[in-house]
Amino acid sequence: MRKRLSYSTVALGLTALWLVALPVGRADQANAALAIDARQFIGMGDIALLYSNNGFSGGNLYTIVNNTTRKPAVAWHFIESGALSADFSSDGAWLATTSVIGDQVVWSLVASKGAKREALGANVFTGAFAPFGHSFYFSTLNGKLYRVTPPAKPQMLPLHLAKHSRIAGLSFYDNSTAAVTITANDNAYAEGHAYDEIAIWNVNTPKLRVVTKTTPPNGLILGPWLNTHELFFWFDPDHSASIMADGLPLYLLNMNGTTLKIGHTYANSSSVLPITSTSALLWENAYREFYLGAQNQLAIWPHGTLSMPSNRLGLFPAMSPNRREVAFVLGPKWPSDKFTSFQAVSRWFAQTRLAVVSLDSGKVRALDRAGSDVMNPAFAANGKRIVFTAGNQAAWINANGIGARQVFATAPPSATFNALQIAAYLPSPHA
């Protein structure tokens, strides 16, 4: 399976993103918002870029797609306006997107070149691609579960759920095995009587095997699998997690039902990165603002923390393909009373840098030529380049720090810090 990365909006919690919808505009108007030099991205895989010009709205979504079998070798495409998130299928053929239309969040499957679209509607609660191909599974607010392999239409699956329950999350191990979270007694959610279960599901059957559950009104959030019989999950007190939530207790669940608390992190895809079948990199934090708190550190579970330069924090880690290095954002530690305004937060962002740490030696190398205001690092498939955003630009730099950064997309100047985000990245080009 080719690794694909998608980015949680928890990384953007400072701006309380995505509260107001942008109107859906014409494609030529949206295209004018971002200057893309696709030639600078040849051989780098497929990427989805999200531009929001005010920090509070859904933005314009674009893709840069590498072609391995036809010309041009690389091309860019406008996908949609009002976009909130995007995720590539592993074969790079499709994107799962959420966007705001009117006062509703609408889910869609969109061809990565933007030519085809399958609207899933506003009734979707959660969804995920299977690890291989582009079959997409999604649950609805009324407790139904569907599978769709575009361009075919969705098919409802005969999954056996208790009355007033629904699937709240999916985490696939392979194309036939998934963990699901089930919110039970969902009709009493507002009264605090709902609770979550984690079950294992063979996708070819209608049966679920519950392996652990919590008590009302608490939730459980799925993380990645560590190996064939263990996966990570977060305990979510009072079902309170949101894009502005504090970090949550992180556990390891064995398929026999035993659990082990191993840390405290945000419940997002950057916080737990498996290294081997018995170890993982954790981005630990118990605080709402990711630039605050003594617990904001990178740790190799179960061995210990990675040492950062004096008075600096390690943020937003990304694993190299050989799992020997980690790219991350190096940010300053500031007293909480300094964050009194938007300008103060912008000044903090302006001091961030890109860095790489060796998991063998623990040595940290700052990649100063990447510049400042760095976010969203990710390794290219060969491990020799790192893709990232810096303010209103998207760029890559050699992982060894040699050479200048190469900019492949530039957004108009904006008062919003990090106006340009990497919504999803598939390091290997598809056919």
C-alpha positions as CSV (number, residue, x, y, z in Angstrom):
1,M,0.0,0.0,0.0
2,R,1.3,3.4,-0.9
3,K,1.1,5.7,2.1
4,R,-1.3,8.6,1.8
5,L,-1.5,11.6,4.2
6,S,-4.5,13.7,5.1
7,Y,-4.5,16.5,7.6
8,S,-6.8,17.1,10.5
9,T,-8.2,20.6,11.0
10,V,-7.0,20.3,14.7
11,A,-3.8,21.6,13.3
12,L,-5.6,24.8,12.4
13,G,-7.4,25.2,15.7
14,L,-6.0,28.6,16.4
15,T,-8.3,30.2,13.8
16,A,-11.4,28.2,14.6
17,L,-11.5,27.3,10.9
18,W,-14.4,26.5,8.7
19,L,-17.3,28.2,10.5
20,V,-18.7,30.2,7.6
21,A,-19.2,28.9,4.0
22,L,-17.8,30.6,1.0
23,P,-20.3,30.7,-1.9
24,V,-19.6,28.3,-4.7
25,G,-18.0,30.3,-7.4
26,R,-17.1,29.8,-11.1
27,A,-14.0,27.7,-11.7
28,D,-12.2,30.6,-13.5
29,Q,-12.7,32.9,-10.5
30,A,-11.4,30.2,-8.1
31,N,-8.4,29.5,-10.4
32,A,-7.3,33.1,-10.0
33,A,-6.8,32.6,-6.3
34,L,-3.8,30.4,-6.6
35,A,-0.7,30.5,-8.9
36,I,0.5,27.0,-9.5
37,D,3.7,26.0,-11.3
38,A,3.0,22.2,-11.7
39,R,6.4,21.7,-13.4
40,Q,8.1,22.1,-10.0
41,F,6.1,19.1,-8.8
42,I,7.1,16.5,-11.5
43,G,7.6,13.1,-10.0
44,M,6.5,14.2,-6.5
45,G,3.1,12.3,-6.5
46,D,-0.3,13.9,-6.0
47,I,-1.2,16.7,-3.7
48,A,-4.4,18.5,-2.7
49,L,-4.0,22.2,-1.7
50,L,-6.6,24.2,0.2
51,Y,-6.6,28.0,0.1
52,S,-8.7,30.0,2.6
53,N,-8.3,33.7,2.4
54,N,-9.7,34.6,5.8
55,G,-9.1,31.7,8.2
56,F,-12.8,31.3,9.0
57,S,-14.3,29.8,5.8
58,G,-14.1,26.8,3.7
59,G,-11.6,27.4,0.9
60,N,-10.7,26.6,-2.7
61,L,-9.4,23.1,-3.3
62,Y,-6.9,22.3,-6.0
63,T,-5.0,19.2,-7.0
64,I,-1.6,18.7,-8.7
65,V,-1.6,15.3,-10.3
66,N,1.4,13.4,-11.7
67,N,0.7,11.2,-14.7
68,T,2.9,8.2,-15.3
69,T,1.4,7.0,-18.6
70,R,0.4,10.1,-20.5
71,K,1.3,13.7,-21.1
72,P,1.5,16.2,-19.6
73,A,3.7,14.6,-16.9
74,V,2.0,16.8,-14.3
75,A,-1.1,19.0,-14.3
76,W,-3.1,21.0,-11.8
77,H,-6.9,21.1,-11.4
78,F,-9.5,23.2,-9.6
79,I,-11.8,20.9,-7.6
80,E,-14.3,22.9,-5.6
81,S,-15.0,26.0,-3.5
82,G,-16.1,26.0,0.1
83,A,-13.9,23.0,0.8
84,L,-13.2,21.9,4.4
85,S,-11.1,18.7,3.9
86,A,-9.9,16.2,1.3
87,D,-8.4,12.7,1.3
88,F,-6.9,10.7,-1.6
89,S,-7.7,7.1,-2.4
90,S,-4.6,5.0,-2.4
91,D,-4.6,4.6,-6.1
92,G,-4.8,8.4,-6.5
93,A,-7.9,8.2,-8.7
94,W,-10.4,9.9,-6.3
95,L,-10.7,12.3,-3.5
96,A,-13.2,12.3,-0.7
97,T,-14.1,15.9,0.2
98,T,-16.3,17.8,2.6
99,S,-17.5,21.2,1.7
100,V,-20.0,23.8,2.9
101,I,-23.0,24.5,0.8
102,G,-25.5,26.9,2.4
103,D,-25.6,25.8,6.0
104,Q,-24.8,22.1,5.4
105,V,-21.6,20.1,5.2
106,V,-21.7,18.0,2.1
107,W,-19.6,14.9,1.3
108,S,-18.5,14.1,-2.2
109,L,-16.2,11.8,-4.1
110,V,-14.4,13.7,-6.8
111,A,-12.0,12.4,-9.5
112,S,-8.5,13.7,-8.7
113,K,-8.5,15.6,-12.0
114,G,-11.9,17.1,-11.1
115,A,-13.8,15.6,-14.2
116,K,-16.2,13.3,-12.3
117,R,-18.2,13.7,-9.1
118,E,-20.3,11.4,-6.9
119,A,-22.4,13.5,-4.4
120,L,-22.9,11.6,-1.1
121,G,-25.0,14.4,0.4
122,A,-25.3,16.0,3.8
123,N,-26.5,13.0,5.7
124,V,-23.0,11.5,6.0
125,F,-21.5,11.1,9.5
126,T,-18.1,9.7,8.8
127,G,-16.2,8.0,5.9
128,A,-12.9,6.4,4.9
129,F,-11.3,4.8,1.8
130,A,-10.2,1.2,2.0
131,P,-6.4,0.9,2.0
132,F,-6.1,-0.4,-1.6
133,G,-8.0,0.9,-4.6
134,H,-10.8,3.5,-4.2
135,S,-13.7,1.8,-2.5
136,F,-15.1,4.3,0.0
137,Y,-17.2,3.3,3.1
138,F,-19.4,5.9,4.8
139,S,-22.0,5.9,7.6
140,T,-25.0,8.1,7.8
141,L,-26.8,10.0,10.6
142,N,-29.6,7.5,10.6
143,G,-27.4,4.5,11.3
144,K,-26.8,3.1,7.8
145,L,-23.5,2.0,6.3
146,Y,-22.6,2.2,2.6
147,R,-19.8,1.1,0.3
148,V,-19.2,2.9,-3.0
149,T,-16.6,2.2,-5.7
150,P,-16.9,5.2,-8.1
151,P,-18.2,5.7,-10.7
152,A,-20.7,3.1,-9.4
153,K,-23.4,4.2,-7.1
154,P,-23.4,3.5,-3.3
155,Q,-24.7,0.2,-2.0
156,M,-26.1,-0.1,1.5
157,L,-24.4,-2.9,3.6
158,P,-26.5,-5.2,5.8
159,L,-24.5,-4.5,8.9
160,H,-26.2,-5.6,12.1
161,L,-26.3,-2.6,14.5
162,A,-28.4,-2.3,17.6
163,K,-31.3,0.1,17.5
164,H,-30.4,3.8,17.9
165,S,-26.7,3.1,17.1
166,R,-24.5,4.4,14.3
167,I,-20.9,4.0,13.0
168,A,-18.9,7.0,14.2
169,G,-15.5,6.0,12.9
170,L,-13.6,3.6,10.7
171,S,-9.9,2.5,10.7
172,F,-8.9,-0.1,8.1
173,Y,-6.1,-2.7,8.6
174,D,-6.5,-4.0,5.1
175,N,-9.3,-4.2,2.5
176,S,-11.2,-6.9,4.5
177,T,-10.6,-5.9,8.1
178,A,-11.6,-2.7,9.8
179,A,-12.1,-1.4,13.3
180,V,-15.2,0.7,13.8
181,T,-16.5,2.9,16.6
182,I,-20.2,2.6,17.4
183,T,-22.1,5.3,19.2
184,A,-24.8,3.4,21.1
185,N,-28.0,4.8,22.5
186,D,-27.5,7.7,20.0
187,N,-31.1,8.9,20.3
188,A,-30.2,10.0,23.9
189,Y,-26.9,11.8,22.9
190,A,-28.0,15.2,24.0
191,E,-28.9,13.9,27.5
192,G,-25.5,12.3,27.9
193,H,-26.7,8.7,27.8
194,A,-24.8,7.7,24.6
195,Y,-21.6,5.8,24.8
196,D,-19.1,4.2,22.4
197,E,-17.9,0.7,21.5
198,I,-15.0,-0.4,19.4
199,A,-15.7,-3.5,17.2
200,I,-13.8,-5.5,14.6
201,W,-15.5,-5.9,11.3
202,N,-14.9,-8.3,8.4
203,V,-16.3,-6.1,5.6
204,N,-17.6,-9.2,3.7
205,T,-19.9,-10.1,6.6
206,P,-22.7,-8.2,8.4
207,K,-21.3,-9.1,11.9
208,L,-19.4,-7.0,14.3
209,R,-17.2,-8.3,17.3
210,V,-17.2,-5.7,20.1
211,V,-13.8,-5.7,21.8
212,T,-14.1,-2.8,24.2
213,K,-16.7,-0.2,25.3
214,T,-16.9,2.8,27.6
215,T,-19.7,4.1,29.8
216,P,-22.2,6.9,29.2
217,P,-21.5,9.7,28.2
218,N,-18.0,8.9,27.0
219,G,-16.7,8.3,23.5
220,L,-13.8,6.4,21.8
221,I,-11.9,7.7,18.8
222,L,-10.0,5.3,16.5
223,G,-6.3,5.8,15.6
224,P,-4.1,3.7,13.4
225,W,-3.3,0.0,13.6
226,L,0.0,-0.9,15.1
227,N,0.0,-4.5,13.9
228,T,-2.5,-7.3,13.1
229,H,-3.8,-7.5,16.6
230,E,-3.3,-4.0,18.2
231,L,-4.6,-0.5,17.3
232,F,-4.5,2.9,19.0
233,F,-7.5,4.8,20.2
234,W,-8.3,7.8,22.2
235,F,-10.7,8.0,25.2
236,D,-13.0,10.9,24.7
237,P,-14.7,12.1,27.9
238,D,-18.2,13.3,27.5
239,H,-17.9,13.0,23.7
240,S,-16.3,16.5,23.9
241,A,-13.6,16.3,21.2
242,S,-13.6,18.9,18.4
243,I,-11.2,20.8,16.3
244,M,-10.5,23.0,19.3
245,A,-10.3,20.2,21.8
246,D,-7.5,19.6,24.2
247,G,-5.4,16.5,23.9
248,L,-7.0,13.2,24.9
249,P,-5.7,10.1,26.7
250,L,-4.2,7.7,24.1
251,Y,-4.5,3.9,24.5
252,L,-3.4,0.7,22.8
253,L,-6.1,-1.9,22.3
254,N,-5.4,-5.6,21.9
255,M,-8.0,-7.6,20.0
256,N,-8.5,-9.7,23.2
257,G,-10.0,-6.6,24.8
258,T,-7.1,-5.5,27.0
259,T,-6.1,-1.8,26.9
260,L,-2.9,0.1,27.9
261,K,-2.6,3.8,28.4
262,I,0.4,5.1,26.6
263,G,0.2,8.9,26.3
264,H,-1.8,12.1,25.9
265,T,-2.1,13.5,22.4
266,Y,-4.4,15.3,19.9
267,A,-6.8,12.8,18.2
268,N,-5.4,13.4,14.7
269,S,-3.3,11.7,12.0
270,S,-0.1,13.5,12.9
271,S,-0.1,12.5,16.6
272,V,0.5,8.7,16.3
273,L,2.9,7.4,13.6
274,P,3.8,3.7,13.8
275,I,7.5,3.0,13.3
276,T,7.6,-0.8,13.7
277,S,5.0,-3.4,14.8
278,T,6.0,-2.6,18.5
279,S,6.8,1.1,18.5
280,A,5.4,4.5,17.4
281,L,6.2,8.2,17.3
282,L,3.9,10.3,19.5
283,W,3.3,14.0,19.3
284,E,2.3,14.5,23.0
285,N,0.1,17.4,24.1
286,A,-2.6,17.9,26.6
287,Y,-3.3,21.6,25.8
288,R,-5.6,23.3,23.4
289,E,-3.0,25.5,21.9
290,F,-0.3,23.3,20.2
291,Y,2.4,25.9,21.0
292,L,1.9,25.7,24.8
293,G,2.6,23.3,27.5
294,A,5.6,21.3,28.8
295,Q,3.9,18.1,27.5
296,N,4.2,19.3,23.9
297,Q,7.0,17.0,22.7
298,L,7.9,14.2,20.3
299,A,8.3,10.8,22.0
300,I,9.2,7.3,20.7
301,W,6.9,5.0,22.5
302,P,7.8,3.0,24.5
303,H,11.4,4.3,24.8
304,G,11.2,8.0,25.7
305,T,11.2,11.5,24.3
306,L,13.3,13.1,21.5
307,S,15.4,15.9,22.7
308,M,14.6,19.3,21.1
309,P,17.0,22.3,20.9
310,S,16.8,24.6,24.0
311,N,13.4,26.4,24.4
312,R,11.9,24.8,21.3
313,L,8.9,22.6,20.6
314,G,8.6,19.7,18.1
315,L,5.2,19.9,16.2
316,F,3.4,18.2,13.3
317,P,5.7,15.2,12.8
318,A,5.9,13.3,9.5
319,M,7.6,9.9,9.0
320,S,10.1,9.2,6.3
321,P,9.3,6.2,4.0
322,N,12.1,4.1,5.6
323,R,10.9,5.1,9.1
324,R,14.3,6.2,10.1
325,E,13.8,10.0,10.1
326,V,11.0,12.4,11.1
327,A,10.4,15.8,9.6
328,F,8.6,18.3,11.9
329,V,8.0,21.9,12.6
330,L,10.3,23.5,15.2
331,G,8.5,26.2,17.1
332,P,9.5,28.5,19.9
333,K,8.2,28.1,23.5
334,W,6.4,31.2,24.5
335,P,4.6,32.1,27.8
336,S,0.8,31.9,27.4
337,D,0.3,35.6,28.2
338,K,2.1,36.5,25.0
339,F,-0.8,35.2,22.9
340,T,-3.1,38.1,23.3
341,S,-3.9,38.9,19.7
342,F,-4.0,37.6,16.2
343,Q,-0.8,39.5,15.5
344,A,0.9,37.8,18.4
345,V,0.0,34.4,17.1
346,S,1.2,35.4,13.6
347,R,4.6,36.4,15.2
348,W,4.8,33.0,16.7
349,F,4.2,31.3,13.3
350,A,6.8,33.5,11.8
351,Q,9.4,31.9,14.0
352,T,8.7,28.3,13.1
353,R,11.3,26.3,11.1
354,L,11.4,23.0,9.3
355,A,13.6,20.3,10.9
356,V,14.5,16.6,10.6
357,V,15.4,14.3,13.5
358,S,17.1,10.9,13.1
359,L,15.4,8.1,15.0
360,D,18.7,6.3,15.3
361,S,20.9,9.0,16.7
362,G,18.3,11.5,18.0
363,K,20.2,14.3,16.2
364,V,18.1,17.2,15.0
365,R,18.9,19.1,11.9
366,A,17.2,22.5,11.1
367,L,16.6,23.0,7.4
368,D,17.0,26.8,7.5
369,R,16.7,27.2,3.7
370,A,13.0,26.1,4.0
371,G,12.3,29.5,5.5
372,S,9.8,30.3,8.3
373,D,6.1,30.0,8.9
374,V,6.3,26.3,8.2
375,M,3.4,23.8,8.4
376,N,2.3,20.4,7.0
377,P,5.6,18.7,6.3
378,A,5.6,15.4,4.4
379,F,8.2,13.2,2.8
380,A,8.1,12.4,-0.9
381,A,8.1,8.7,-1.8
382,N,11.9,8.5,-2.2
383,G,12.5,10.2,1.1
384,K,14.9,12.7,-0.5
385,R,12.5,15.7,-0.5
386,I,10.1,17.2,2.0
387,V,7.0,19.0,0.9
388,F,5.5,21.7,3.2
389,T,3.7,25.0,3.2
390,A,5.1,28.3,4.4
391,G,2.6,31.1,4.8
392,N,1.1,31.7,1.4
393,Q,3.4,29.3,-0.4
394,A,3.7,25.5,-1.0
395,A,7.2,24.2,-1.6
396,W,9.6,21.4,-1.3
397,I,13.2,21.2,-0.2
398,N,15.9,18.5,-0.2
399,A,15.7,16.5,3.0
400,N,19.5,16.9,3.5
401,G,19.0,20.7,3.5
402,I,21.1,21.3,0.5
403,G,19.7,23.7,-2.2
404,A,17.1,26.3,-2.2
405,R,13.4,25.6,-1.5
406,Q,11.4,25.1,-4.7
407,V,8.0,26.8,-4.7
408,F,5.2,25.2,-6.7
409,A,2.1,27.2,-5.5
410,T,1.6,30.7,-4.3
411,A,-1.6,32.2,-2.8
412,P,-2.4,35.9,-2.9
413,P,-1.2,37.9,0.1
414,S,-3.6,37.5,3.0
415,A,-4.0,38.7,6.6
416,T,-4.5,35.0,7.5
417,F,-1.4,33.1,8.7
418,N,-1.0,29.7,6.9
419,A,-3.7,30.7,4.4
420,L,-2.5,27.8,2.2
421,Q,-2.7,24.2,3.5
422,I,-1.8,20.8,2.3
423,A,-5.2,19.0,2.6
424,A,-3.9,15.6,1.4
425,Y,-0.7,14.2,-0.1
426,L,-0.1,10.9,-1.9
427,P,3.7,10.7,-2.4
428,S,3.7,8.2,-5.3
429,P,2.2,9.2,-8.7
430,H,-0.6,7.0,-9.9
431,A,-1.1,5.5,-13.4
